[in-house]
Every structure is written in structure tokens, then in C-alpha cells.
Amino acid sequence: MTSAQGGAASDGTGPRGTGPGSTGTVATPQEHGLLRSLVADPAFGPLRALLLLLTVVTGVVDAVSILALGRVFVANMTGNVVFAAFAVSGAPGFSLGASLFALAGFLIGAYAGGLMIARTGPDRGALLRAGSLAELVLAAIALILAAATGDPGASTGTLHLTGDAFVPAITDVLALLLATALGIQNAVARKLGVPDLTTTVLTMTLTGVGADLRAVRRGTGPEGSGKKAARATLARRLLAVATMVAGAVAGALLTLHVSPLSGLCLAVSLLAVTATGTVAATRDPAPWRIPAAKS
């Protein structure tokens, strides 16, 4: 397949339906249904499904970090900057050290993600594979470190703890490792450019949901593609929100009632599934791996 053919197939608007004997119509991703658009979209292949898994990971990891690491975000740096400001102002229960380590880790991760982008070039599959494997390694190191501490966070839930789940030094290192992993994830997701799946921030996705509700009511989807396309887009955006919520609920329940370690175990397991799925999806060349060049 030539690069021009790959580009045409990747955005779903190529020569299909224009050759002899065709009907003259081109199937859009929205016309294939929600499930097919997640795993076999002409433009994104399995990227949507894999990024949804990473969105669940974000919810789990942030639940663990907020409930067990001194009220610190490791994925949402907007919230983390605010938490750091609270700590500086003397508000009880916030860890300035953990917030600063998380900020540093996120920047390190974003830088590492930039290096991966430069090395993998336009191959989106190779980029996600490198990013998910690096995340898995970092999260596994955090899990092993947390398990080896002997602190309450390694064996008991945080619901009845009067102090922190881990000693300050371990808390800071865990925040650094997890934020580095999420910094890589954020940089990779940003480069992949899959609409509404940043995996770490839902602000624009929720904004899109509001706009989609109006589009569905009026029966006009993206670029006038109709009510069916509008419903499919709305469904994908709601699914992104739901997966974040599901991850946060699962992470919170495990952290509060079992142990923060169990929450980290869930995050590592999800990352292992994502990495395995990405490796399997990138065994062979596919049009979705190289996005169409913008004219």
C-alpha cells in the first residue's frame, strides 16, 4: 500500500465508493456503530478503546493519590497547582512536598513523552506502545516500592487511618513516579489527537457534551452528517466521562476499604492490559497507524 492509499484509508474519506460499480457513498466512522468506532474505526483503529482504558487508569491513580498521598493529583496538574497553593497557605491536610514532586514528575514524563514522539515519528501505534510500556514499568515500580514499605498503605484502607498512609519520603517518591507515568500518558494522548480522549482532562469533553445535546435535538451532527452521527459522537464523549468516573470509584473503594496498594494493583493491571493490547494491535502495518497528511 502506498502512503497516499494509507492516508486515504486512515481518515475514512478516501476512494472507497468512487470506483466502478460503487454506490457513490462513503461510510463514515459514525455509521459503523459505537463499538466498531472504538475498536475498528478506519481513521483510529483500536486507539479509542485503548485510550479509554488509560482514562480508567487516570481515575484509579488519582483516587489513590488524593486519598493516600496527601491530597495530591498526579494526572490533573490544574488541580495539583491549586492543591499546592492550599498547602502554601497553610490549609490542613495538603502536602506541599508531594504536590511539588508530582509537578516535577509530570514535567519529566511530558519531556519523556516528547522524546518518544520524536523517535517513533508519525507511527501512532508505535508511540502508544512505547508510552503504555513505559507507564507500566513506572507504575509497577511504584507498586513494588509501596508494598515494600511496611506502612499502613501497604495493608489497610485509609478510611480509618488518622495519619498518612505512607511516610513523607515514600509519599513524595510515589507521587513522582505516578506523575511521571501520567505525564507520559498525557503527552502521548495529545500527540495521537483522538477527539475527546485526552485521558486525563474532561473539561473540553464535557463542553462537547453540552454542544452535542443540542446537535442531537436538532438532528445535525458534525459537518451536517445527521442525527445518527451526532448521537454516536455524544455516546463516545459520555463514555469517556463514564470511564473516568468508573476508575475513580473503583480506586476510591479499594483505597478506602482495602488498601492504597490494592488501588495501585488495579492500575498496574489495567496498564498491563493496555500495553498487551497495543503490542497485539501493532504487530502488522495498518492504515490507522499513520494519520493522513493535512492538505
C-alpha positions in Angstrom: 0.0 0.0 0.0 1.4 3.4 -0.9 1.4 6.3 1.5 -1.3 8.0 -0.4 -3.5 5.0 -0.1 -2.8 4.6 3.6 -3.7 8.2 4.1 -6.9 7.9 2.3 -7.9 4.9 4.3 -6.9 6.4 7.5 -9.4 9.3 7.6 -12.3 7.4 6.1 -12.7 9.7 3.2 -10.6 8.1 0.6 -11.5 6.5 -2.7 -14.0 4.0 -1.3 -17.3 4.4 -3.1 -15.9 6.2 -6.0 -14.7 3.3 -8.3 -16.6 1.4 -10.9 -19.7 -0.4 -9.5 -19.7 1.6 -6.3 -22.8 3.3 -4.9 -21.1 6.6 -4.7 -21.4 6.9 -0.9 -18.6 6.8 1.6 -19.2 5.2 5.0 -18.3 7.5 7.8 -16.9 6.2 11.2 -20.2 7.2 12.8 -22.2 4.9 10.6 -20.4 1.8 11.9 -21.9 2.0 15.4 -20.3 2.8 18.7 -18.5 -0.5 19.3 -16.9 -0.6 15.9 -15.9 3.0 16.2 -14.0 2.1 19.4 -12.0 -0.9 18.0 -12.0 -0.7 14.2 -12.5 2.8 13.1 -10.9 3.5 9.7 -9.1 6.5 11.0 -8.2 5.4 14.5 -8.3 1.6 14.6 -8.3 0.4 18.2 -6.9 3.7 19.6 -10.2 4.8 21.1 -10.7 1.6 23.1 -7.1 1.7 24.3 -7.3 5.3 25.3 -10.5 4.6 27.2 -8.6 2.1 29.2 -6.0 4.7 30.0 -8.8 7.0 31.1 -9.9 4.4 33.6 -6.2 4.3 34.8 -6.3 8.0 35.4 -9.4 7.8 37.6 -7.8 4.9 39.6 -4.5 6.6 40.1 -5.9 10.0 41.0 -8.2 8.3 43.6 -5.2 6.6 45.2 -3.1 9.8 45.1 -5.7 12.1 46.6 -6.8 9.6 49.3 -3.4 8.2 50.2 -0.7 10.6 49.2 -1.6 13.8 51.0 -4.3 15.1 48.7 -2.2 15.4 45.5 -3.2 14.9 41.9 -0.8 13.0 39.7 -2.8 13.3 36.5 -4.6 16.7 36.7 -2.0 19.4 37.1 -4.5 22.2 37.2 -5.9 20.7 40.4 -2.5 19.9 41.7 -1.3 23.6 41.3 -4.4 24.6 43.3 -3.6 22.0 46.0 0.0 23.3 46.2 -1.4 26.8 46.7 -3.6 25.4 49.5 -0.5 23.8 51.1 1.5 27.1 50.9 -1.4 28.9 52.6 -1.3 26.5 55.5 -4.5 24.7 54.7 -4.5 21.4 56.7 -4.3 18.0 55.0 -2.4 19.1 51.9 1.2 18.1 51.2 3.4 20.7 49.5 6.2 18.3 49.1 4.0 15.7 47.3 2.5 18.4 45.1 5.9 19.7 44.0 7.2 16.2 43.4 4.1 15.5 41.3 4.6 18.6 39.3 8.2 17.7 38.7 7.3 14.2 37.8 4.6 15.3 35.3 7.1 17.6 33.6 9.7 14.8 33.4 7.1 12.5 32.0 5.9 15.0 29.4 9.5 15.5 28.3 10.0 11.7 28.0 6.8 11.6 26.0 8.2 14.2 23.7 11.3 12.1 23.2 9.1 9.1 22.3 7.2 11.2 19.8 10.4 12.2 18.1 11.7 8.7 17.9 8.5 7.0 16.7 7.8 9.6 14.1 4.2 9.5 12.6 3.5 5.9 13.7 0.7 6.3 16.2 0.8 2.6 17.1 4.5 2.6 17.9 4.0 5.8 20.0 1.2 4.3 22.1 3.1 1.1 22.5 6.2 2.9 23.8 4.1 5.1 26.1 2.0 2.3 27.6 5.0 0.1 28.3 6.9 3.0 30.0 3.8 3.7 32.1 3.5 0.1 33.1 7.1 0.0 34.2 6.8 3.2 36.3 3.5 2.1 37.9 5.0 -1.3 38.7 8.0 0.3 40.4 5.6 2.4 42.5 3.6 -0.7 43.4 6.7 -2.6 44.5 8.0 0.4 46.5 4.7 0.8 48.2 4.5 -2.9 49.0 8.0 -3.0 50.5 7.5 -0.1 52.9 5.5 -1.9 55.6 3.5 1.3 56.0 -0.3 1.2 56.6 -0.9 1.9 53.0 0.5 -1.5 52.1 -2.0 -3.4 54.1 -5.0 -1.4 55.3 -7.6 1.0 53.9 -7.3 4.7 54.6 -10.9 5.2 55.8 -10.0 4.7 59.5 -6.4 6.0 59.4 -5.7 9.1 61.4 -2.4 9.8 59.7 -1.0 9.4 56.2 -0.9 6.0 54.6 2.9 6.3 53.9 5.7 8.2 55.5 6.5 11.6 53.8 9.6 10.3 51.8 7.7 7.4 50.3 4.7 9.6 49.6 6.9 12.0 47.6 8.6 9.3 45.6 5.3 7.6 44.8 3.8 10.9 43.7 6.9 11.5 41.5 6.7 8.0 39.9 3.0 8.1 39.2 3.0 11.7 37.9 5.9 10.8 35.6 3.8 7.9 34.2 0.8 10.2 33.7 2.9 12.9 32.1 4.0 10.4 29.5 0.4 9.4 29.0 -0.8 12.9 28.6 2.0 13.7 26.0 1.2 10.6 24.0 -2.5 11.1 24.0 -2.1 14.8 23.0 0.0 13.7 20.0 -2.4 10.9 19.0 -5.1 13.5 18.6 -8.1 11.2 19.1 -11.0 13.6 19.6 -12.4 13.8 23.2 -9.8 11.3 24.5 -7.1 13.3 26.3 -7.3 10.5 29.0 -6.6 13.0 31.8 -8.8 16.1 31.4 -12.5 16.1 30.8 -13.2 19.9 30.6 -13.5 20.1 26.8 -15.2 16.7 26.6 -17.9 18.0 28.9 -18.2 21.1 26.9 -18.6 19.0 23.8 -21.4 17.0 25.5 -23.4 20.2 26.0 -23.0 21.1 22.3 -23.8 17.5 21.3 -27.1 17.6 23.2 -28.2 20.5 21.1 -27.0 18.8 17.9 -28.9 15.6 18.7 -32.1 17.6 19.4 -31.7 19.5 16.1 -30.7 16.4 14.2 -27.4 17.8 12.9 -24.2 16.0 13.5 -20.6 17.0 12.7 -20.4 18.8 9.4 -24.1 18.2 8.8 -23.8 14.4 8.9 -27.1 13.9 10.6 -28.7 12.8 13.9 -27.1 9.4 13.9 -23.6 10.8 13.7 -24.4 13.3 16.5 -25.7 10.5 18.7 -22.5 8.4 18.1 -20.3 11.4 19.0 -22.3 12.1 22.1 -22.1 8.5 23.1 -18.3 8.4 22.8 -18.0 11.6 24.9 -20.3 10.3 27.6 -18.3 7.0 27.6 -15.1 9.0 28.2 -16.7 10.6 31.2 -18.1 7.3 32.4 -14.8 5.5 32.3 -13.1 8.3 34.3 -15.8 8.1 36.9 -15.7 4.3 37.0 -11.9 4.3 37.5 -12.2 6.9 40.3 -15.0 5.0 42.0 -13.0 1.7 41.8 -9.8 3.4 43.0 -11.5 5.1 45.9 -13.3 2.0 47.1 -10.1 0.0 47.1 -8.1 2.7 48.7 -10.6 3.4 51.5 -11.8 -0.1 52.3 -8.9 -2.4 51.2 -5.6 -0.5 50.9 -3.9 2.0 48.6 -1.7 -0.9 47.4 -4.8 -2.6 46.0 -5.7 0.5 44.0 -2.2 0.5 42.6 -2.5 -3.2 41.7 -5.7 -2.3 39.7 -3.9 0.5 37.9 -0.9 -1.8 37.0 -3.3 -4.5 35.8 -5.1 -2.1 33.5 -1.8 -0.8 32.2 -0.7 -4.3 31.5 -3.9 -4.9 29.5 -3.4 -1.7 27.6 0.2 -2.5 26.8 -0.6 -6.0 25.7 -3.5 -4.8 23.5 -1.2 -2.2 21.9 1.5 -4.7 21.2 -1.0 -7.0 19.6 -2.5 -4.2 17.6 0.8 -3.1 16.2 2.1 -6.5 15.0 1.3 -5.6 11.4 1.1 -2.4 9.4 -2.3 -0.7 9.3 -3.6 2.5 7.8 -4.7 3.9 11.1 -1.1 3.9 12.4 -0.1 6.7 10.0 -2.6 9.6 10.0 -3.5 11.2 6.7 -1.4 14.3 5.9 -3.3 17.5 6.2 -3.7 19.4 3.0 
